[in-house]
Amino acid sequence: MSYPTYRVTVTRDDDLWVAVIDGVGATDVEDFADLDLEVRDYIAGMIDAAPGDFQLDWHYVQGDHEYTTVIERLWEFEQQASEATANRDAARQATIETMRRSGLSMRAIADALRLSHQRVSQLARAPQVPQN
């Protein structure tokens, strides 16, 4: 099933983020984080569809400056950083558990992992998170 795509152009006007949806209308929000939900709700109400029944093609502009590419690139890097942090944390936890089972002290583990022994103790006491 192919979903229709609506072009959304976002600008900043005074204290509001204004989203103009081609062929549908416009809405505004105070917080940037609310744009996706509010725009989807607005379109859904205007075309009598569910918020998931269409795609959005976002464009961010201010005056003559278009910043869609750079902001989407930033979000991509932030997602990658978040995933890398989660992977690092899981690997760190597994390493601490394995080193503890091998009989190493918290201080020895801390030295190997370049952490304080207090931080290693905290992590060693943390609840176990199942691995996927």
C-alpha positions in Angstrom: 0.0 0.0 0.0 1.3 3.4 -1.0 0.8 6.3 1.4 0.4 9.9 0.3 3.3 12.2 1.2 2.7 15.8 2.4 5.4 18.4 2.2 5.7 20.3 5.5 7.7 23.5 5.6 8.6 24.7 9.1 9.6 28.2 10.0 10.0 30.2 13.2 7.6 33.1 13.7 7.9 35.0 16.9 7.7 32.4 19.6 6.1 29.6 17.5 7.2 27.0 15.1 4.9 27.3 12.1 4.3 24.2 9.9 2.7 24.8 6.5 1.4 21.7 4.9 1.2 21.9 1.1 -2.5 21.5 0.0 -3.8 21.2 3.5 -3.1 24.3 5.7 -0.9 25.4 8.6 -0.5 24.8 12.3 1.9 26.0 14.9 3.5 24.8 18.1 5.6 26.3 20.9 8.0 23.4 21.1 9.9 22.0 18.2 9.6 18.5 19.7 5.8 18.7 19.3 5.8 19.3 15.5 5.5 15.7 14.3 2.6 14.8 16.5 0.7 18.1 16.0 1.3 18.1 12.3 0.1 14.5 12.0 -3.0 15.2 14.1 -3.8 18.3 12.1 -3.5 16.5 8.7 -5.4 13.5 9.9 -8.3 15.8 11.0 -8.3 17.8 7.8 -8.3 14.7 5.5 -10.2 12.3 7.7 -7.4 9.8 8.0 -5.3 8.1 10.7 -2.0 9.9 11.6 -0.1 6.9 10.3 -1.8 6.8 6.9 0.5 9.3 5.3 4.2 10.3 5.1 5.7 13.7 5.8 8.4 15.3 3.8 9.9 17.9 6.2 11.7 21.1 5.2 13.1 23.6 7.6 13.7 27.1 6.5 14.1 30.6 7.9 14.1 33.4 5.4 16.5 32.5 2.6 18.2 29.9 4.7 17.3 26.2 4.3 18.6 24.0 7.1 16.9 20.6 6.5 20.0 18.8 5.5 22.2 19.9 8.5 19.5 19.3 11.1 18.7 15.9 9.8 22.4 15.1 9.7 22.7 16.2 13.3 19.7 14.0 14.3 21.3 11.0 12.5 24.6 11.5 14.4 22.7 11.9 17.7 20.9 8.6 17.0 24.3 6.9 16.2 25.8 8.4 19.3 22.9 7.1 21.4 23.3 3.6 19.9 27.1 3.7 20.4 26.6 4.7 24.1 24.1 1.9 24.6 26.6 -0.6 23.0 29.5 0.7 25.1 27.5 0.5 28.3 26.4 -3.1 27.5 30.0 -4.1 26.7 31.3 -2.4 29.8 28.8 -4.2 32.0 29.6 -7.6 30.4 33.3 -6.9 30.8 32.9 -6.1 34.5 30.8 -9.2 35.1 33.3 -11.4 33.3 36.3 -9.9 35.0 34.5 -10.3 38.4 33.8 -13.9 37.7 37.4 -14.4 37.0 38.3 -13.2 40.5 39.7 -9.8 39.7 39.2 -7.1 42.3 37.1 -3.9 41.7 40.4 -1.9 41.7 42.0 -4.1 39.1 38.9 -4.0 36.9 38.8 -0.2 37.3 42.4 0.1 36.3 41.8 -2.0 33.2 38.7 -0.1 32.2 40.1 3.3 33.1 37.3 4.0 35.6 37.2 4.7 39.3 36.8 1.7 41.5 33.7 3.4 42.9 32.1 3.6 39.4 33.0 -0.1 38.8 31.4 -1.0 42.1 28.2 0.9 41.1 28.1 -0.8 37.8 28.7 -4.2 39.3 25.7 -3.7 41.6 23.5 -2.5 38.8 20.6 -4.8 37.8 21.4 -7.2 35.0 20.0 -6.2 31.6 19.2 -9.1 29.3 21.2 -9.2 26.1 19.4 -9.5 22.8 
